[in-house]
Amino acid sequence: MTAGGAAKPIKTLIPSRLDRLPWTRFHTWIVLALGVTWILDGLEVTLKGAISGVLQEPDTLHLTSSEIGLIASFYLLGAVLGSLVFGYLTDRYGRRLFFFVTLVTYLVGGLLTAFSWDLWSFVAFRFITGAGIGGEYAAINSAIDEMIPARVRGRIDIYINGSYWLGAALGAGSTLILLDPNIFSVNTGWRVGFFIGAVLGLGILLVRRFVPESPRWLITHGYEREAEATVIDIESQVDAETDEKLPKVDPADAITVHPRHSFGFGIIIRTMFGQYWRRALVGFSLMVAQAFLYNAIFFTYALVLTGFYKVDASVTGLYLLPFAIGNFLGVLVLGSFFDTIGRKQMIAATYAASAALLVVTGWLFATDALTVVTLTALWTAIFFIASPAASSAYLTVSEIFPLETRALAIAFFFSLGTGAGGIIAPWLFGTLIGTGSRWAVFYGYIAAAVLMFAAAVIEIVFGIAAERMSLEKVAEPISARAHD
């Protein structure tokens, strides 16, 4: 400590040491331990979407289309509030602690959902589940970005966010069993699905015990010895696996930080909306557009199938299966290009292309030119492109702001985007579908397409070419500057 009580500046090469590491089992372990939550979330949310028709039957909860949309909106409201609260706490108290807090919250909500007895109990339990997953988005994305080498950060982040659709595919397939009246009664199968998802998630708590705290977080908060010990341990694991000497780090890449144990909201807000207001606009537009698009279609797709195509509610999951597979294949096929072709080019292209396909699909749907099979095929094509676009929104807000604000930035823009684009969308589309008018639904699709086009334009004008760059070069840490 200095005479005035402030922490002494620390000159460190820790960010460069982490970025120069080759890909090893350590990195794979980090991805699996932290990213697997997305698979569980995809499974559970897909199950909720697939059972929308079943929940309207007299033998279950006997809900209306608008009430189905209301449940989805409260899930997203929980995600908004959870991400803000846990995002702030994650930046202040560390990534690792909230790996566990957010996951426990999420699993408790999922488990309670299995025992819902009416609309409002279902709403309350989905709110809790949403709060947990909102916190996961903030804690997990920030930690992964801070420990993954810069040269592959983009594709890994997109792959992890896209793994949601592996869970969605599993959820879609599981409904063929869970909603089969020959196996489970109509009011039992969907409950079993939520219960199994919660139980499976308990194993993740054990796996996460072996994930270290982010060395970048440690160093900026003054825990120099802990940060150094963590990086040495990581390097020793990499050394043991590769049997090759790690490349030397250029001393010129050292950064100097002025540690603080906490960063007030004033500093954070001034940084994000003062110095980086253009980046804030980019993050907001990307989040709003993808949230509206996904939540509009994904949370209500079963209502479209049962309401306009008279598909039996017990088999709607079958139509979601190719939709989910298309989403996951999209991130696998296109994800690497965000690191090679570049962030701005790929983000703008995927947002614009998915918007154009949505307009065409909406018009064909409105004119009754599509069968249930061709509609599903077009949805699959749209989200093959939109899936990496949506994942890139989370990547963008997690890397274009200073380290000290990373989790809160993810939470803040996730909350703004979800609040503006996601909470309204399920209710709105549930209401539009309830009118029975194809043209009413088409106008909703047009609104989603306009938001996607606008986001593409904003990305072209203000986007950041962050590919293969150290996080500290993309955005200088607040702690790299002397205390105000």
C-alpha positions as CSV (number, residue, x, y, z in Angstrom):
1,M,0.0,0.0,0.0
2,T,1.1,3.6,-0.6
3,A,1.2,6.2,2.0
4,G,-2.2,7.5,0.9
5,G,-3.7,4.0,1.4
6,A,-4.1,3.2,-2.3
7,A,-2.8,-0.1,-3.7
8,K,0.6,0.1,-5.4
9,P,0.6,-0.1,-9.2
10,I,1.3,-3.6,-10.5
11,K,3.2,-4.2,-13.8
12,T,2.2,-7.6,-15.2
13,L,2.5,-9.9,-18.2
14,I,-0.4,-12.1,-17.1
15,P,-2.7,-11.3,-20.0
16,S,0.0,-11.9,-22.6
17,R,1.0,-15.2,-20.9
18,L,-2.6,-16.4,-21.1
19,D,-3.0,-15.4,-24.7
20,R,0.2,-17.1,-26.0
21,L,-0.8,-20.5,-24.6
22,P,-1.5,-23.3,-27.1
23,W,-4.9,-25.0,-27.0
24,T,-4.7,-27.9,-24.5
25,R,-7.0,-30.1,-22.4
26,F,-7.0,-27.3,-19.8
27,H,-8.9,-25.0,-22.2
28,T,-11.2,-27.9,-23.3
29,W,-11.9,-28.5,-19.6
30,I,-12.8,-24.9,-19.0
31,V,-15.2,-24.9,-22.0
32,L,-16.9,-28.1,-20.8
33,A,-17.2,-27.1,-17.2
34,L,-18.6,-23.7,-17.9
35,G,-20.3,-24.0,-21.2
36,V,-22.3,-27.1,-20.5
37,T,-25.0,-25.0,-18.8
38,W,-26.0,-23.7,-22.2
39,I,-26.8,-27.3,-23.2
40,L,-29.0,-27.7,-20.1
41,D,-30.7,-24.4,-20.7
42,G,-31.4,-25.3,-24.3
43,L,-32.9,-28.6,-23.2
44,E,-35.2,-27.0,-20.7
45,V,-36.3,-24.0,-22.7
46,T,-37.0,-26.2,-25.7
47,L,-39.1,-28.5,-23.5
48,K,-41.0,-25.4,-22.4
49,G,-41.7,-24.4,-26.0
50,A,-42.6,-27.9,-27.1
51,I,-45.1,-28.4,-24.3
52,S,-46.9,-25.1,-25.0
53,G,-49.7,-27.0,-26.7
54,V,-49.9,-29.6,-24.0
55,L,-50.2,-27.0,-21.3
56,Q,-53.4,-25.7,-22.9
57,E,-55.2,-29.0,-22.6
58,P,-57.9,-29.4,-19.8
59,D,-56.0,-32.3,-18.2
60,T,-52.9,-30.1,-17.5
61,L,-52.8,-26.4,-16.6
62,H,-55.4,-25.4,-19.2
63,L,-53.5,-22.2,-20.2
64,T,-54.4,-19.8,-23.1
65,S,-52.0,-18.7,-25.8
66,S,-51.5,-15.3,-24.1
67,E,-50.7,-17.0,-20.8
68,I,-48.1,-19.2,-22.5
69,G,-46.5,-16.0,-23.8
70,L,-46.8,-14.5,-20.3
71,I,-44.8,-17.3,-18.8
72,A,-42.0,-16.9,-21.4
73,S,-42.0,-13.1,-20.6
74,F,-41.6,-13.7,-16.9
75,Y,-38.8,-16.2,-17.6
76,L,-37.0,-13.4,-19.5
77,L,-37.8,-10.8,-16.8
78,G,-36.1,-13.1,-14.3
79,A,-33.1,-13.4,-16.6
80,V,-32.9,-9.6,-16.9
81,L,-33.0,-9.0,-13.2
82,G,-30.7,-11.9,-12.4
83,S,-28.1,-10.9,-14.9
84,L,-28.0,-7.3,-13.5
85,V,-27.7,-8.4,-9.9
86,F,-25.3,-11.3,-10.5
87,G,-23.3,-9.4,-13.1
88,Y,-22.5,-6.6,-10.7
89,L,-21.6,-9.1,-7.9
90,T,-19.5,-11.1,-10.4
91,D,-17.4,-8.1,-11.2
92,R,-17.0,-7.2,-7.6
93,Y,-16.4,-10.5,-5.9
94,G,-15.0,-12.7,-8.6
95,R,-16.1,-15.0,-11.4
96,R,-15.6,-18.3,-9.6
97,L,-18.0,-17.8,-6.6
98,F,-20.9,-17.0,-9.0
99,F,-20.2,-20.1,-11.1
100,F,-21.9,-21.8,-8.2
101,V,-24.4,-19.3,-7.0
102,T,-26.0,-18.8,-10.4
103,L,-26.1,-22.5,-11.2
104,V,-27.8,-23.4,-8.0
105,T,-30.4,-20.6,-8.5
106,Y,-31.0,-22.0,-12.0
107,L,-31.3,-25.6,-10.9
108,V,-33.7,-24.8,-8.0
109,G,-36.0,-22.9,-10.4
110,G,-35.9,-25.8,-12.9
111,L,-36.7,-28.3,-10.3
112,L,-39.6,-26.3,-8.8
113,T,-41.1,-25.9,-12.3
114,A,-41.7,-29.7,-12.4
115,F,-44.1,-29.2,-9.5
116,S,-46.1,-26.2,-10.9
117,W,-49.8,-26.5,-10.1
118,D,-51.3,-23.4,-11.8
119,L,-50.4,-20.4,-14.0
120,W,-48.8,-18.3,-11.3
121,S,-46.7,-21.0,-9.7
122,F,-45.4,-21.8,-13.2
123,V,-44.7,-18.1,-13.7
124,A,-42.9,-17.8,-10.3
125,F,-40.7,-20.8,-10.9
126,R,-39.8,-19.8,-14.4
127,F,-38.8,-16.4,-13.1
128,I,-36.4,-18.0,-10.6
129,T,-34.9,-20.2,-13.4
130,G,-34.5,-17.1,-15.6
131,A,-32.7,-15.3,-12.8
132,G,-30.2,-18.1,-12.6
133,I,-29.5,-18.3,-16.3
134,G,-29.2,-14.5,-16.6
135,G,-26.5,-14.7,-13.9
136,E,-24.8,-17.6,-15.8
137,Y,-24.6,-15.5,-19.0
138,A,-22.6,-12.8,-17.1
139,A,-20.3,-15.0,-15.0
140,I,-19.6,-17.6,-17.6
141,N,-19.0,-15.4,-20.7
142,S,-16.7,-13.1,-18.8
143,A,-14.6,-15.9,-17.3
144,I,-14.3,-17.8,-20.6
145,D,-13.2,-14.7,-22.5
146,E,-10.6,-14.0,-19.9
147,M,-9.0,-17.4,-20.0
148,I,-9.2,-18.4,-23.7
149,P,-6.3,-17.3,-26.0
150,A,-7.1,-14.3,-28.1
151,R,-6.5,-16.0,-31.5
152,V,-9.5,-18.3,-31.0
153,R,-11.6,-16.3,-28.5
154,G,-14.3,-15.5,-31.1
155,R,-15.0,-18.9,-32.4
156,I,-14.9,-20.5,-28.9
157,D,-17.4,-18.0,-27.5
158,I,-19.7,-18.5,-30.4
159,Y,-19.4,-22.3,-30.2
160,I,-20.2,-22.2,-26.5
161,N,-23.2,-20.0,-26.8
162,G,-24.3,-22.1,-29.8
163,S,-24.1,-25.3,-27.8
164,Y,-27.5,-24.2,-26.4
165,W,-28.9,-25.8,-29.5
166,L,-27.4,-29.2,-28.7
167,G,-29.6,-29.1,-25.6
168,A,-32.5,-27.8,-27.8
169,A,-32.1,-30.9,-30.1
170,L,-32.0,-33.2,-27.0
171,G,-35.1,-31.4,-25.6
172,A,-36.9,-31.7,-28.9
173,G,-36.1,-35.4,-29.2
174,S,-37.1,-36.1,-25.6
175,T,-40.6,-34.7,-26.1
176,L,-41.3,-37.7,-28.4
177,I,-41.0,-39.8,-25.2
178,L,-42.2,-37.4,-22.5
179,L,-45.3,-36.3,-24.4
180,D,-46.2,-39.8,-25.6
181,P,-49.5,-40.7,-23.9
182,N,-48.6,-44.4,-24.1
183,I,-45.6,-43.8,-21.9
184,F,-46.6,-40.9,-19.6
185,S,-49.9,-39.4,-18.8
186,V,-50.5,-36.0,-20.4
187,N,-49.9,-34.1,-17.0
188,T,-46.8,-36.1,-16.0
189,G,-44.4,-36.3,-19.0
190,W,-43.6,-32.6,-19.1
191,R,-43.0,-32.6,-15.4
192,V,-40.5,-35.5,-15.7
193,G,-38.6,-33.5,-18.3
194,F,-38.0,-30.6,-16.0
195,F,-37.1,-32.8,-13.1
196,I,-34.5,-34.8,-15.1
197,G,-32.9,-31.6,-16.4
198,A,-32.4,-30.3,-12.8
199,V,-30.9,-33.5,-11.6
200,L,-28.5,-33.7,-14.5
201,G,-27.3,-30.2,-13.7
202,L,-26.2,-31.2,-10.2
203,G,-23.1,-32.9,-11.7
204,I,-21.9,-29.6,-13.1
205,L,-21.4,-28.2,-9.6
206,L,-18.9,-30.9,-8.9
207,V,-17.0,-30.3,-12.2
208,R,-16.7,-26.6,-11.6
209,R,-14.7,-27.1,-8.4
210,F,-11.6,-27.5,-10.6
211,V,-12.1,-24.2,-12.5
212,P,-9.7,-21.5,-11.3
213,E,-10.6,-17.8,-10.7
214,S,-9.8,-15.6,-13.6
215,P,-6.2,-14.4,-13.3
216,R,-7.2,-11.2,-15.1
217,W,-9.8,-10.5,-12.5
218,L,-7.4,-11.2,-9.6
219,I,-4.7,-8.9,-10.9
220,T,-7.0,-5.9,-11.4
221,H,-8.4,-6.4,-7.9
222,G,-5.0,-6.4,-6.3
223,Y,-4.6,-10.2,-5.7
224,E,-1.2,-10.3,-7.3
225,R,0.2,-13.4,-5.6
226,E,-3.0,-15.4,-6.3
227,A,-3.0,-14.3,-9.9
228,E,0.6,-15.3,-10.4
229,A,0.1,-18.7,-8.7
230,T,-2.9,-19.4,-10.8
231,V,-1.1,-18.6,-14.1
232,I,1.9,-20.7,-13.0
233,D,-0.4,-23.6,-12.4
234,I,-2.0,-23.2,-15.7
235,E,1.3,-23.0,-17.5
236,S,2.5,-26.1,-15.7
237,Q,-0.5,-28.0,-16.9
238,V,0.1,-26.9,-20.5
239,D,3.8,-27.7,-20.2
240,A,3.0,-31.2,-19.0
241,E,0.6,-31.9,-21.8
242,T,2.6,-30.4,-24.7
243,D,6.2,-31.4,-23.8
244,E,7.2,-28.2,-25.5
245,K,8.7,-25.0,-24.0
246,L,6.2,-22.2,-24.1
247,P,7.1,-19.2,-26.3
248,K,8.6,-16.2,-24.4
249,V,6.4,-13.2,-23.7
250,D,7.5,-9.9,-25.1
251,P,8.2,-7.6,-22.1
252,A,6.8,-4.7,-24.2
253,D,3.3,-6.4,-23.8
254,A,3.3,-5.7,-20.0
255,I,0.5,-3.6,-18.6
256,T,0.4,-1.6,-15.5
257,V,-2.7,-1.7,-13.3
258,H,-3.7,0.3,-10.3
259,P,-5.8,-2.3,-8.4
260,R,-9.1,-1.6,-6.7
261,H,-11.2,-4.0,-4.8
262,S,-14.4,-2.5,-6.1
263,F,-15.4,-0.2,-8.9
264,G,-18.4,2.0,-8.3
265,F,-21.4,2.3,-10.6
266,G,-20.3,5.9,-11.5
267,I,-17.0,4.8,-12.9
268,I,-18.7,1.9,-14.8
269,I,-21.5,4.0,-16.3
270,R,-19.1,6.8,-17.3
271,T,-16.8,4.3,-19.0
272,M,-19.6,2.5,-20.9
273,F,-21.7,5.4,-21.9
274,G,-19.2,8.2,-22.0
275,Q,-15.9,7.0,-23.3
276,Y,-17.5,4.0,-25.1
277,W,-20.9,5.3,-26.1
278,R,-20.5,4.0,-29.7
279,R,-19.7,0.6,-28.5
280,A,-22.7,0.8,-26.2
281,L,-24.9,1.5,-29.2
282,V,-23.5,-1.5,-31.0
283,G,-24.1,-3.8,-28.0
284,F,-27.6,-2.6,-27.5
285,S,-28.7,-2.9,-31.1
286,L,-27.2,-6.4,-31.5
287,M,-28.8,-7.6,-28.3
288,V,-32.2,-6.2,-29.0
289,A,-32.4,-7.5,-32.5
290,Q,-31.4,-11.1,-31.8
291,A,-33.5,-11.2,-28.6
292,F,-36.6,-10.1,-30.4
293,L,-36.1,-12.5,-33.3
294,Y,-35.3,-15.6,-31.2
295,N,-37.9,-15.0,-28.5
296,A,-40.6,-14.1,-31.0
297,I,-40.2,-17.4,-32.9
298,F,-38.7,-19.8,-30.5
299,F,-41.1,-19.3,-27.6
300,T,-44.2,-19.5,-29.8
301,Y,-43.3,-21.9,-32.6
302,A,-45.4,-24.7,-31.1
303,L,-48.4,-22.3,-31.1
304,V,-47.9,-21.7,-34.9
305,L,-47.8,-25.4,-35.6
306,T,-50.8,-26.3,-33.5
307,G,-52.8,-23.2,-34.4
308,F,-52.2,-22.8,-38.1
309,Y,-51.2,-26.3,-39.2
310,K,-53.2,-28.4,-36.8
311,V,-50.1,-30.4,-35.7
312,D,-50.8,-32.6,-32.7
313,A,-49.3,-31.0,-29.6
314,S,-47.5,-34.2,-28.6
315,V,-45.3,-34.2,-31.7
316,T,-44.4,-30.5,-32.1
317,G,-40.9,-31.4,-30.7
318,L,-40.3,-33.4,-33.9
319,Y,-40.5,-30.2,-36.0
320,L,-38.1,-28.4,-33.6
321,L,-35.4,-31.0,-34.0
322,P,-34.1,-29.9,-37.5
323,F,-34.6,-26.3,-36.3
324,A,-32.2,-26.9,-33.4
325,I,-29.7,-28.9,-35.5
326,G,-29.6,-26.1,-38.0
327,N,-28.8,-23.6,-35.3
328,F,-25.9,-25.7,-33.9
329,L,-24.5,-26.4,-37.4
330,G,-24.6,-22.7,-38.1
331,V,-22.2,-21.9,-35.3
332,L,-19.9,-24.8,-36.2
333,V,-19.7,-23.9,-39.9
334,L,-19.6,-20.1,-39.6
335,G,-18.0,-19.6,-36.1
336,S,-14.3,-19.7,-37.2
337,F,-14.9,-16.9,-39.7
338,F,-15.4,-14.4,-36.9
339,D,-11.7,-14.9,-36.1
340,T,-10.5,-15.1,-39.7
341,I,-12.7,-12.9,-41.9
342,G,-13.4,-10.6,-39.0
343,R,-16.0,-9.5,-36.5
344,K,-17.5,-6.6,-38.3
345,Q,-17.9,-8.4,-41.7
346,M,-19.4,-11.5,-40.2
347,I,-21.7,-9.9,-37.7
348,A,-23.2,-7.5,-40.3
349,A,-23.5,-10.3,-42.9
350,T,-25.2,-12.8,-40.6
351,Y,-27.7,-10.2,-39.2
352,A,-28.6,-8.9,-42.7
353,A,-28.9,-12.3,-44.3
354,S,-31.1,-13.8,-41.6
355,A,-33.4,-10.7,-41.7
356,A,-33.8,-11.0,-45.5
357,L,-34.7,-14.7,-45.2
358,L,-37.2,-13.9,-42.4
359,V,-39.1,-11.4,-44.6
360,V,-39.4,-13.9,-47.4
361,T,-40.5,-16.7,-45.0
362,G,-43.0,-14.4,-43.4
363,W,-44.6,-13.4,-46.7
364,L,-44.9,-17.0,-47.8
365,F,-46.4,-17.9,-44.5
366,A,-48.9,-15.1,-44.7
367,T,-50.0,-16.1,-48.2
368,D,-50.5,-19.7,-47.1
369,A,-47.8,-20.9,-49.6
370,L,-46.0,-23.1,-47.0
371,T,-46.6,-26.5,-45.6
372,V,-45.6,-27.4,-42.1
373,V,-42.5,-29.1,-43.6
374,T,-41.4,-26.2,-45.8
375,L,-42.0,-23.7,-43.0
376,T,-39.8,-25.8,-40.7
377,A,-37.1,-26.0,-43.5
378,L,-37.1,-22.2,-43.9
379,W,-36.9,-21.6,-40.2
380,T,-33.9,-23.9,-40.1
381,A,-32.2,-22.0,-42.9
382,I,-32.9,-18.6,-41.2
383,F,-31.4,-19.8,-37.9
384,F,-28.5,-21.5,-39.5
385,I,-27.4,-17.9,-40.1
386,A,-29.0,-16.2,-37.2
387,S,-27.5,-18.6,-34.6
388,P,-23.9,-17.4,-35.0
389,A,-25.3,-13.8,-35.3
390,A,-27.0,-14.1,-31.9
391,S,-23.9,-15.7,-30.3
392,S,-21.8,-12.9,-31.7
393,A,-23.9,-10.3,-29.8
394,Y,-22.8,-11.9,-26.5
395,L,-19.2,-12.1,-27.8
396,T,-19.3,-8.4,-28.7
397,V,-20.5,-7.1,-25.4
398,S,-18.1,-9.4,-23.5
399,E,-14.9,-8.1,-25.2
400,I,-15.4,-4.4,-26.2
401,F,-15.5,-3.0,-22.6
402,P,-12.8,-2.9,-19.9
403,L,-12.2,-6.0,-17.8
404,E,-13.6,-4.5,-14.6
405,T,-17.0,-4.0,-16.2
406,R,-17.1,-7.1,-18.3
407,A,-19.7,-9.2,-16.4
408,L,-21.8,-6.1,-15.7
409,A,-21.6,-5.0,-19.3
410,I,-22.8,-8.5,-20.4
411,A,-25.6,-8.3,-17.9
412,F,-26.5,-4.7,-18.7
413,F,-26.8,-5.2,-22.5
414,F,-28.4,-8.6,-22.1
415,S,-30.9,-6.9,-19.8
416,L,-31.5,-4.0,-22.2
417,G,-31.7,-6.2,-25.2
418,T,-33.9,-8.8,-23.6
419,G,-36.1,-6.2,-21.9
420,A,-36.7,-4.3,-25.1
421,G,-36.6,-7.2,-27.6
422,G,-37.3,-10.3,-25.6
423,I,-39.9,-9.8,-22.9
424,I,-42.3,-8.1,-25.2
425,A,-41.8,-10.5,-28.1
426,P,-43.3,-13.7,-26.7
427,W,-46.4,-11.9,-25.4
428,L,-46.8,-10.0,-28.6
429,F,-46.5,-13.0,-30.9
430,G,-48.7,-15.1,-28.6
431,T,-51.3,-12.4,-29.0
432,L,-50.8,-12.2,-32.8
433,I,-51.1,-15.9,-33.1
434,G,-54.2,-15.9,-30.9
435,T,-56.0,-13.6,-33.5
436,G,-55.8,-16.5,-36.0
437,S,-54.6,-14.1,-38.7
438,R,-51.5,-15.1,-40.7
439,W,-51.0,-11.5,-41.8
440,A,-50.9,-10.3,-38.2
441,V,-48.1,-12.8,-37.5
442,F,-46.3,-11.6,-40.7
443,Y,-46.2,-8.0,-39.4
444,G,-44.5,-9.3,-36.3
445,Y,-41.9,-11.0,-38.5
446,I,-41.4,-7.7,-40.3
447,A,-40.7,-5.9,-37.0
448,A,-38.0,-8.5,-36.2
449,A,-36.4,-8.2,-39.6
450,V,-36.2,-4.4,-39.4
451,L,-34.4,-4.7,-36.0
452,M,-31.9,-7.2,-37.5
453,F,-31.2,-4.9,-40.6
454,A,-30.7,-1.9,-38.3
455,A,-28.3,-3.8,-36.1
456,A,-26.3,-4.8,-39.2
457,V,-26.0,-1.2,-40.3
458,I,-24.9,-0.1,-36.8
459,E,-22.3,-2.8,-36.7
460,I,-20.9,-1.7,-40.1
461,V,-20.6,1.9,-38.9
462,F,-19.5,1.5,-35.3
463,G,-18.4,-2.1,-34.9
464,I,-14.9,-3.0,-33.5
465,A,-12.5,-5.3,-35.3
466,A,-11.6,-7.3,-32.2
467,E,-10.5,-10.5,-33.9
468,R,-7.2,-12.1,-32.6
469,M,-6.6,-9.1,-30.3
470,S,-5.8,-9.2,-26.6
471,L,-8.8,-8.0,-24.5
472,E,-6.5,-5.3,-23.0
473,K,-5.9,-3.9,-26.5
474,V,-9.5,-4.0,-27.4
475,A,-10.4,-2.0,-24.3
476,E,-7.8,-0.7,-21.8
477,P,-8.6,-1.8,-18.3
478,I,-9.9,1.0,-16.0
479,S,-7.3,-0.1,-13.5
480,A,-4.6,0.7,-16.1
481,R,-5.2,4.3,-15.3
482,A,-4.3,6.0,-12.0
483,H,-7.1,6.4,-9.5
484,D,-9.4,9.4,-10.0
